[in-house]
Amino acid sequence: MNSHTSLLRSLTLCVLVTLLVGCQRSDQYPSRPITLVVPWAAGGGTDRVSRQMAAHLEQELAVPVNVINATGGKGVTGHSRGLDARPDGYTLQMATLELNMMHWTGLTDLTYEDCIPLMSLNEDYAALFVRTDAPWENLGELEQAIRDAQGTLKSSGTSSGGAWHLALAGWLMAAEFDVDDVVWISSTGANPSLQELISGGIDMVCCSLPEAETLYKAGQVRAIGVMSPKPVPGYEEVPTFASQGRDWSLGGWRALALPLDTPPHIVETLQTAVRKIVKGKTTIANNTNGTASGEEKQTFPQFMDAAGFDRTYREGEELQTFFAETDEKFGNLLTTEAMKSVNTERYDSMAWPTALLVLIGLTLVALTVGQFVGSAKQDNPLVHTAEPDDAASAPISGRGVLNFILIVGGVVLYCFIVEQAGFLVAAGGLLFLLLLSLGTRLWVGALITVICVPIVWQLFAGLLRVPLPRGEWGL
């Protein structure tokens, strides 16, 4: 009996010690991985800065920091996901200029007052890029081409009504064009837009110089000009718009922020860590120059300089004042009649699956009505038919119901995976699998997929200007 009592006491003591240790660990911050939400696509400037910051935060905080690209909704999706998260310090937001813009256009109620700003990391001005084989060498030649093209030239860089779209629209207005004289193709960020540019799908891209650095240094794109008051350090060869006779400038910013009500001690911990990082007091392995050893170390300012990013940082009252002034500036600009058309687009990225669901719904209604009418005719003694209408009277089979569910499920699945996989991969893959499930031969299904998906792409992305997602692989 005593041995059992002793064993029970020992087990109880072990449990209490384990719980005590667990409670002590949970009170420490951080004690588990942190998520950094980025509202724009992978590969763009915001994504590159965010991933570098995440790597330094991992080094400083000693926990994993995972970057999540939450694209869509012209920046609303990503900002909402980060700033509406639980205020426990385990979700960080990489906020961008759109936080000063979205609420003015009615996209969201979120403003800079709905977050706790930790620190702004940089401020980059918009620039205009064309392919190197384009016939325009400077801003004057491009403006003349716009006059001659009569609204057929296409541009991109971000979502419709986003910061870079606003920059381009402001330039057009300054040059006495209508904002629709250049067709804006909505996208999830600078990287997919630049890929579309070099593939010949659009004529120009508006984004920051660092976002296009790789293609610019490789000679695949030409910088027509940068919308800054003075030459950008590291890109002194790129002429400003002002030096080419066009008085227009606009830049963007990026800042780390937390949800409201985050405990003060967590805010202070993160602010201290970010302050050390932006001042170059932390280092991580640098493998960007082809060395695999990882022995060469790099600070955050060194990365920003090497990548061509401005590294102006603000915090505290200075940052709050900067946010308030920028918000007021865009409020005055975006509420004017001339800018209202910039904030609207004919269709959004869900136009394609919505159209499919509507067609499926109409088909279901037609089948139901057909069955009802067919049954009514057979049951009516006054109606005589030479042959029974087998098609109308036959009940819908279980296989038919299953096929219908598969089709609807495929459309719903498309909505969930298209941002990551891209339209061509998501639509093509799901269409092929659905055709096989319906009993189509392998080669017939492949042929239908190869023909139909590109046609749909041209119809929606080209003719209707629907911003179909390109995904992680640009497809």
URGI-V847555 format. One record per pair of residues at least 6 apart in sequence whose C-alpha atoms are under 6 Angstrom apart, sorted by the first residue. I is the first residue (numbers start at 1). J is the second residue. D is the distance in whole Angstrom. If there is no record, write none. Layout:
# URGI-V847555
i=[I I]
j=[J J]
d=[D D]
This chain:
# URGI-V847555
i=[33 33 33 34 34 34 35 35 35 35 36 36 36 36 36 37 37 37 38 38 38 38 39 39 39 39 39 40 40 41 41 41 43 44 44 44 45 54 58 58 70 71 74 82 83 87 87 87 88 92 93 93 94 94 95 95 96 96 97 97 99 100 103 115 115 115 116 116 116 117 118 118 118 119 119 119 119 120 120 120 120 121 121 121 122 122 122 122 122 122 123 123 123 124 124 124 125 125 125 125 125 125 126 126 126 126 126 127 127 127 127 127 127 128 128 128 128 128 129 129 129 129 129 130 130 130 131 131 132 132 132 136 138 139 151 151 153 154 154 154 154 154 155 155 155 155 155 155 156 156 156 156 157 157 157 157 157 157 158 158 158 158 158 159 159 159 160 161 161 164 164 167 169 172 186 187 192 210 210 215 225 225 225 225 226 226 227 227 227 227 228 280 280 280 282 283 283 283 284 284 285 285 285 286 286 286 286 287 347 348 349 349 349 370 371 374 374 375 418 419 419 420 420 421 422 422 422 422 423 423 424 428 432 432 435 460]
j=[63 64 65 65 90 91 65 66 67 91 66 67 91 92 93 68 82 93 68 69 70 94 69 70 71 75 78 71 189 69 188 189 191 190 191 211 211 65 64 65 78 78 159 93 259 259 261 262 262 258 256 257 255 256 254 255 253 254 252 253 111 327 109 258 259 260 257 258 260 257 256 257 271 255 256 314 315 254 255 313 314 254 255 313 253 254 310 311 312 313 252 253 310 251 252 310 208 227 228 250 251 252 207 208 226 227 251 206 207 208 225 226 227 205 206 223 224 225 204 205 222 223 224 204 221 222 221 222 220 221 222 142 224 224 181 182 182 182 183 184 202 203 184 185 202 203 204 205 184 185 193 205 189 190 193 205 206 207 186 187 188 189 190 186 187 188 186 342 343 206 207 250 179 179 467 467 474 308 309 221 238 239 240 241 240 241 240 241 249 250 249 299 300 301 299 297 298 299 297 298 294 296 297 294 296 297 298 294 466 466 466 467 468 392 392 392 393 393 426 469 471 471 472 471 469 470 471 475 469 470 475 449 445 449 445 466]
d=[5 5 6 5 5 6 6 5 6 5 6 5 6 5 6 5 6 5 6 5 6 5 6 5 5 5 4 5 6 6 6 5 6 5 5 6 5 5 5 6 5 6 5 5 5 5 6 4 6 5 6 5 6 5 6 5 6 5 5 5 6 5 5 6 5 5 5 5 6 4 5 5 6 6 6 6 5 6 4 5 5 6 5 5 6 6 5 4 5 6 6 4 6 5 5 6 6 6 6 6 4 6 5 5 6 5 5 6 5 5 6 4 6 6 5 6 5 6 5 5 5 5 6 5 6 5 4 6 6 5 5 5 5 6 4 5 5 6 5 6 5 5 5 6 6 6 5 5 6 5 6 5 6 5 5 5 5 6 6 5 5 4 6 4 5 6 5 5 4 6 6 6 5 6 5 6 6 5 6 6 6 5 5 6 5 6 6 5 4 6 5 5 6 6 6 6 5 5 5 5 5 6 5 6 6 5 6 6 5 6 6 5 5 6 5 5 5 6 6 6 5 4 5 5 5 4 4 5 6 6 5 6 6 6 6 5]
